[in-house]
Amino acid sequence: MKNILFIAYYFPPSGGPGVQRVLKHIKYIREFGWNPIVFTAKDAQYPAYDYSLLDEIPEDVKVYKSKIFEPYDIYRFFTGKQKGVSIDVNTIKKEDQKISLKEKIAEFIRATFFIPDARIGWYFSAKKELKKIFNENKIDAVYSSSPPYTCSLIARYIKRKYNIPWIAGFRDPWTDFISSPKRWFLPKSIDKNMELSVFNEADFVECAWVGIIKDALAKYPKLNKSKFIHNPNGFDSADYPEIEKHQNEKFTLTYTGSMYGRRNPDALFKAIKLLLQNEKISISDFIIRFIGRFGDEIHQMIENSGFKENIEVINYLPHAESILYLLKSDSLILIVDESKESKEIVPGKVYEYMGTKIPLLVIAPEKSAISDLIQETGAGLLAHQSQIEAIADNFLDLFSIWKEKSSLDNLNEIAISKYERKESARNLVKILDGLVM
């Protein structure tokens, strides 16, 4: 069996969506003739932890680690935030959202010195451990999972030193993305040079959504288009336990994940207010559960919603518990960020939602990658953030489906089944088998 080395910062006990793609690749790749070996960071400071995911790593998979320096406690101290406060959900702001002078200075430091990201310290400690890995194992190929983009630089180092095939995996675009720091010309130039070198030197670039490919080719038109491969995220049907279905006393909607800045429930709340004002629903008819990590401004929106008693906020849960909440819901809320990239963004959670077969209430652009996916699978109802009446109508339609104990007319379970995680692993192996004979 051939060996593939996975370079992944997000790895159990990390929680959140970033860990799932690599974890499921590792779970299923052996079925197709490849043995996974993992290189990850030691004592990393993750935004969320899920120790239950450690049980999903096959027992005999070798996991190597090297020490990483992360500057987040320094950032928290400088900006006056308490230790343990999530940085990511409180740094990505709306365009018109005010930030303090301390936050402006901290953001300038981040944009100027942490290139390509705050995990760059791991790059320098990785080399010694990589030497050990290559001394102890015959490595036939390397896969890097980004973000963080430091993973790509570590894989590029391996490619240059050992000259073995490398697949650069991307879950999000690199430079000029919604979560990217706003860099001035010198650090921006350095960052872009790193990005371009990774695209040029990787044998293939595996992308979780088509917009990542479009973004890369728009920035660098001379790139070899044939090396960019779309391998979508998915869901693992093994994650969904059999549960007895029962009728909730109230129409129960659930959102899982993080929410901040330009990904917010403002349009949803306006639609619900409209329904209440028009007496299409009553305050006793529904409950909304927000499960995960939320920025301060999201908590403020909930407080000011006018129906905060109907909203239950639950802190980040282990993945298996989060799935149970989904399965016990009547509708699942998907909100795509309001940004220039909105038409291309495909959040990984949409596949996990679809795997439940529970109707989705989607707030996202029309004529977008998400709208195409929803149309293909018939998994839910979609309206743009600006279409408050349409969102209200969709809410009401899903409310009626719950009340009548019926289901969506166009749900296409065959189309949904294409997005099993095992299929993503199979797609990755097709690329690998073409590289390594």
Residue pairs with C-beta under 8 A, 6 or more apart in sequence:
1 30
1 33
1 34
1 35
2 33
2 34
2 35
2 140
2 141
2 432
2 436
3 34
3 35
3 36
3 37
3 137
3 138
3 139
3 140
3 141
4 29
4 34
4 35
4 36
4 37
4 139
4 140
4 141
4 142
4 143
4 432
5 37
5 38
5 39
5 133
5 137
5 139
5 141
5 142
5 143
5 158
6 22
6 25
6 26
6 36
6 37
6 38
6 39
6 143
6 144
6 145
7 39
7 40
7 142
7 143
7 144
7 145
7 151
7 154
7 155
7 158
8 19
8 22
8 38
8 39
8 40
8 144
8 145
8 151
9 18
9 40
9 41
9 44
9 119
9 122
9 145
9 148
9 150
9 151
10 16
10 18
10 19
10 22
10 46
10 145
11 19
11 22
11 23
11 38
11 40
11 41
11 63
12 19
12 23
12 50
12 51
12 53
12 54
12 56
12 57
13 46
13 49
13 50
13 51
13 53
13 54
14 44
14 46
14 48
14 49
14 50
14 53
15 46
15 48
15 49
15 50
15 53
15 316
15 318
15 319
16 46
16 47
16 48
16 50
16 258
16 316
17 171
17 257
17 347
17 348
17 349
18 145
18 147
18 171
19 50
19 53
20 233
20 319
20 348
20 421
21 145
21 169
21 171
21 208
21 233
21 348
21 424
22 143
22 145
22 169
23 53
23 56
23 57
24 234
24 236
24 421
24 422
24 424
24 425
25 36
25 143
25 424
25 425
25 428
26 36
26 38
26 57
26 58
26 61
27 56
27 58
27 236
27 421
27 425
28 421
28 422
28 425
28 426
29 35
29 36
29 425
29 428
29 429
30 36
30 58
31 422
31 425
32 425
32 426
32 429
33 429
33 433
34 141
34 429
34 432
36 58
36 61
37 61
37 62
37 63
37 64
37 133
37 137
37 139
38 57
38 61
38 62
38 63
38 64
39 63
39 64
39 65
39 66
39 126
39 129
39 130
39 133
39 154
40 63
40 64
40 65
41 65
41 66
41 67
41 68
41 119
41 122
42 65
42 66
42 67
42 68
43 67
43 68
44 68
44 70
44 119
45 70
45 72
45 73
47 86
47 87
47 88
47 89
47 258
47 293
48 86
48 293
48 316
50 316
50 318
50 319
51 318
52 318
52 319
52 320
53 318
53 319
57 63
62 137
64 129
64 132
64 133
65 129
66 122
66 125
66 126
66 128
66 129
67 125
68 119
68 121
68 122
68 125
69 121
69 122
69 125
70 118
70 119
70 121
71 114
71 118
71 121
72 87
72 118
73 83
75 81
75 87
75 106
75 110
76 82
76 83
76 85
76 87
78 102
78 105
78 106
79 100
79 102
79 103
79 106
80 102
81 87
81 90
86 258
86 293
88 179
88 258
88 260
88 293
89 258
89 259
89 260
89 293
89 294
89 295
89 298
90 260
90 295
90 296
91 103
91 107
92 178
92 179
92 260
92 261
92 262
92 295
93 99
93 260
93 261
93 262
94 261
94 262
94 264
94 297
94 338
95 262
97 261
97 297
99 107
107 181
107 182
110 118
110 181
111 181
111 182
111 183
111 184
111 187
112 183
112 184
112 187
113 187
114 120
114 181
115 183
115 187
115 190
115 191
115 194
116 148
116 149
116 150
116 152
116 153
116 174
116 191
116 194
116 195
117 147
117 148
117 149
117 150
118 148
119 148
119 150
119 151
120 150
120 153
122 150
122 154
123 150
123 153
123 154
123 157
126 154
126 157
127 157
130 154
130 157
130 158
133 139
134 162
139 162
139 164
140 164
140 165
140 436
141 164
141 165
141 166
141 167
141 432
141 435
141 436
142 155
142 158
142 159
142 164
142 165
142 166
142 167
143 155
143 166
143 167
143 169
143 206
143 428
144 151
144 152
144 154
144 155
144 166
144 167
144 168
144 169
145 151
145 169
145 171
146 152
146 168
146 169
146 170
146 171
146 172
146 174
147 170
147 171
147 172
147 174
147 179
149 174
149 194
149 195
149 198
152 168
152 194
152 198
152 202
153 194
153 198
155 166
155 168
155 202
156 166
156 197
156 198
156 201
156 202
158 164
158 166
159 166
159 201
159 202
160 201
165 203
165 432
165 435
165 436
166 201
166 202
166 203
167 202
167 203
167 204
167 205
167 206
167 428
167 431
167 432
167 435
168 198
168 199
168 202
168 204
168 205
168 206
169 205
169 206
169 207
169 208
170 205
170 206
170 207
170 208
170 212
171 208
171 233
171 348
172 179
172 208
172 212
173 211
173 212
173 215
173 216
173 341
174 180
174 191
174 195
174 198
174 216
175 188
175 191
175 192
175 195
175 219
176 215
176 219
177 215
177 341
178 262
178 337
178 339
178 341
178 345
183 191
192 219
195 219
196 220
199 205
199 216
199 220
199 223
200 223
202 227
203 227
203 435
204 227
204 228
204 229
204 431
204 435
205 213
205 216
205 227
205 228
205 229
206 229
206 231
206 428
206 431
207 213
207 228
207 229
207 230
207 231
208 231
208 232
208 233
208 346
208 348
209 230
209 232
209 233
209 344
209 345
209 346
209 369
210 230
210 344
210 346
210 369
211 341
211 343
211 344
211 345
211 346
211 369
212 344
213 228
213 230
214 344
215 341
215 344
216 223
216 228
217 223
217 225
217 228
229 427
229 431
231 424
231 427
231 428
231 431
232 346
232 351
232 419
232 424
233 346
233 348
233 351
233 419
233 424
234 351
234 419
234 420
234 421
234 423
234 424
235 351
235 352
235 354
235 355
235 419
235 420
235 421
236 355
236 420
236 421
236 422
237 355
237 420
239 319
239 320
239 323
239 352
239 355
240 323
240 327
240 355
240 356
241 323
241 324
241 327
243 324
243 327
243 328
247 405
248 328
248 329
248 330
248 402
250 284
250 285
250 286
250 287
251 285
251 286
251 287
251 330
251 331
251 398
251 399
251 402
251 403
252 286
252 287
252 288
252 289
252 328
252 329
252 330
252 331
253 286
253 287
253 288
253 289
253 329
253 330
253 331
253 332
253 333
253 361
254 288
254 289
254 291
254 325
254 326
254 329
254 331
254 332
254 333
255 265
255 288
255 289
255 290
255 291
255 292
255 332
255 333
255 334
255 335
256 291
256 292
256 322
256 325
256 326
256 332
256 349
257 291
257 292
257 293
257 347
257 349
258 292
258 293
258 294
259 265
259 290
259 292
259 293
259 294
259 295
259 298
259 335
260 294
260 295
260 297
260 298
261 295
261 297
261 337
262 337
262 338
262 339
263 335
263 336
263 337
263 338
264 297
264 298
264 301
264 335
264 338
265 290
265 298
265 301
265 302
265 333
265 335
266 301
266 385
267 335
267 363
267 385
267 386
267 388
267 391
268 333
268 335
268 361
268 363
268 391
268 395
269 301
269 305
269 306
270 388
270 391
271 388
271 389
271 391
271 392
271 395
272 281
272 286
272 305
272 307
272 392
272 395
273 305
273 306
273 307
274 388
274 389
274 392
275 281
275 392
275 395
275 396
276 282
276 283
276 306
276 307
280 392
280 396
281 395
281 396
281 399
283 307
283 309
283 310
285 399
286 310
286 399
287 310
287 311
287 312
288 310
288 311
288 312
288 333
289 311
289 312
289 314
289 325
289 329
290 298
290 302
290 311
290 312
290 313
290 314
291 314
291 315
291 316
291 317
291 322
291 325
292 314
292 315
292 316
292 317
293 315
293 316
294 313
299 313
302 308
302 311
302 313
305 311
314 325
317 325
323 352
323 356
326 332
326 352
326 353
326 356
326 358
327 356
327 358
329 356
329 358
330 358
330 359
330 398
330 401
330 402
331 358
331 359
331 360
331 361
331 380
331 398
331 402
332 353
332 356
332 358
332 359
332 360
332 361
332 380
333 360
333 361
333 363
334 347
334 349
334 350
334 353
334 360
334 361
334 362
334 363
334 364
334 370
334 380
335 363
335 364
336 342
336 345
336 347
336 362
336 363
336 364
336 365
336 368
336 370
337 345
338 385
339 345
342 364
342 365
342 368
343 365
343 367
343 368
343 369
344 368
344 369
345 368
345 369
345 370
346 369
346 370
346 373
347 370
350 360
350 370
350 373
351 419
353 360
353 379
353 380
354 360
354 377
354 379
354 416
354 419
355 416
355 419
357 411
357 413
357 416
359 379
359 380
359 381
359 398
359 401
359 407
359 408
360 374
360 379
360 380
360 381
361 380
361 381
361 391
361 394
361 395
361 398
362 370
362 374
362 380
362 381
362 382
362 383
362 394
363 382
363 383
363 384
363 385
363 391
364 370
364 371
364 382
364 384
364 385
365 371
365 384
365 385
366 382
366 383
366 384
370 382
371 382
373 379
374 380
374 381
374 382
376 412
376 415
377 411
377 412
377 415
377 416
378 408
378 409
378 410
378 411
378 412
378 415
379 408
379 411
379 416
380 408
381 394
381 397
381 398
382 394
383 390
383 391
383 393
383 394
384 390
401 407
401 408
